[in-house]
Structures are given as structure tokens and as C-alpha cells.
């Protein structure tokens, strides 16, 4: 197993960072740069305060025995304490959990790394991420109260579709 040197970026990321891109001047329904209209990050004495984000990560790939998928997802739940629920079949899975992050960009970046970073340690199938939804806590609860969006993540755990 290859280990990165201390202070190195995760493999494949180089020194890239995530940035937001404005919609552009020709986008009629919004100002040229909507990033300035995002909900401000609440600060406490000059430091950023993180918020909770509900993450739904969908993965898919070559068929894998159900027992291996289940075992890998159970190990992921053990390794990742905020995991709420996982649903799986032999060729796809959905993982839902809460992530604490400063903003949507940080939450999405962490979510996009979750499957790859835990693939070997949890024995997850070599599937690719095919979907990602990141919503804030208020939006999640509003959707549930109105009967839209993902139902509450109950029962908690790893379950077949």
C-alpha cells in the first residue's frame, strides 16, 4: 500500500481547489454572479461556524455479490460515524448522511471523496459516483414536512433496496 508523504495533497488533486463560477452576463433570470447572494456564513468572533448538510451519494458499477456490498457498507458506517442509512443492490447503492461543513462547496468536496477514500479500507466495490445531492438542514426539513424529497432516514443502517 502506498502512503502519501506528510503534507501532500490527496492523489489526483494536485494543488487544485474548488471554486464557484458565476452564471454569466447572458443568464437572464439571475445577476451575473449569484455567488454573492448565497446565504452568508455565520461567524462567531471572527471564525467561520460550520453548518449541517444532508448528503445523498449514489454509486453504481459492475455487479458485485450482495454480501460483499453489504459488508463494505457496514464497514463504511463503522468508519464514518455520521452515516445515516445505506441502500444497496448488486450494481448500485445510495449512502445518506449528515456532513458538517462551512458551506455547500466544502460539503460537496468531502462527499465526492468519501467513496474513493474508503474504498480500500472498507472493502467497497470499485463503483463510480453517479449522483450527489447536498442540501442544507433547513431545506431537508422543509422538504420532509411538505412531503417532498427524501423521506427521513429511518430505519438507520444498511438495507437492501
N, C-alpha and C positions, 0 to 999 in steps of 0.2 A: 504494500500500500504506500502510495506516495503522499508525503506530508508537506504542506506549504511551509515556506520559511516564515518566521515571525514577522508580522507587519505586512505580509504580501496580500494582494487582492485575491479574492476567490478566483479559481481557474476560469479563464474565459472572459473575465470582466475587464482586465487591464486597469486603466485608471478612469474608465467611463463612469459618469454619474447620470442619474435620471433627471431630466429637466422637463418642464411643461412647455408646450408650444401653443401660441395663440391661434385663434381660428382664422385670422387673416382679414384684411380690409374688405374683401368682397363677400364676406359672410353677412347676410342681411339681418338675420334675427338677433345678432349679438354685437357688442362692441368688438373692436379688433383684438383686444386682449382680455379674455374673460378671467385670466388668472388673477387679476387684481380684484375681482368681485367674489372670490372664494371666501368662505367663512374664515374669519381670522383665527389664528391660533391663540388661545388664551394664554397669557403669560402670568407668572407668579414671581414677582420680584426680579424681573428681567430674564427668567429662564422659561423655555417653552414647556408647556404642560401637554402631555400626550392624551389621546382620546381612544376610545374603543371602536374598532371597526369589525363588522361581521364579514367574514371571508367565506366564499364558496369556491372551491378549487375543483375543477373537473379534469380528469386524466383519462387517456384511452390508449390502446395499443394492441399488440398481438395477444391472442388468447393465452391465459395462464391458469393453471389449476386453482379452483376456488379456495382450497385450503391454504395455498401459498399466498394468495391475495389477502385473505383474512388474517393470517399470521403477520404479514407485513404491516397491515393497517393497525392491528392491535399493538405491535411494537411501536409504530408511529405515535399512537395515542399515549403510550407509556413515555416516549421520548419528548413529546410535545404536550405539556400539561394543559394547554388551553383548548385542545381538541374537543369538540362537542360530539360530533357524530360523523360516521362514515357509512356510505352505502357502496356496495360493490357488486360486480358481476365478473365473469371471467375475462372480459375485454375492456372494461371501463369502471371507473369509481368516482365518487364525489366525496370530498372532505369539507366539513364545515367547522369553523372555529372562530373565536374572537381573537383579534390581534390588537395589541396596544401600540400605537404609533403617533407621531406628531401630526401627520397629515396623510391624505389618501395616497400620495406618491410613495411615502415610506412604507405604508401598509401593503401596497401592491408589490413593491420591490421584495419585501420579505416573503410574501405569499408566492411569488414566482420562483423563489429559491427553495421553498420548502421541500418539494418533491425530490429535486435533484440532490439536495444536501443530505436528505435522509435515505436516499435510495439504497446505498450500500449498508449503512448502519442498521436500518430497519428491514432490509431484505425486500424492498418494494420492487414491483415489476418495472422493467425498463420502458415505461409508457411516457408519452409526451403530454404536456399540459394543453388541453384543447378548449378550456374555458376558465374565466376568472371573473367573479363579481365581488366588488368591495363596496360596502355601504356603511354609513355611519350608524351609530346606535339609535339615534332618533328616527332615522329613515326605516331601519329594521322594525322597530316597534310600531311605527305608524303603518307600515305595510301589513304587519300581522294583525293589528287592531282593525284595519279595513278589510281584512280577508284576502289581501293580495300578497304576492311574493312568497318567500319560503315560509312554511309553517314552523312553529317553534321546534327547535332541535330536541325532540323527545321521542322516543327514549334515547338517552345518551349512550353512545357505544358504537360498535362496529356491527353493521347489519347487511344482509344481502338485499338486493332490490326486490 
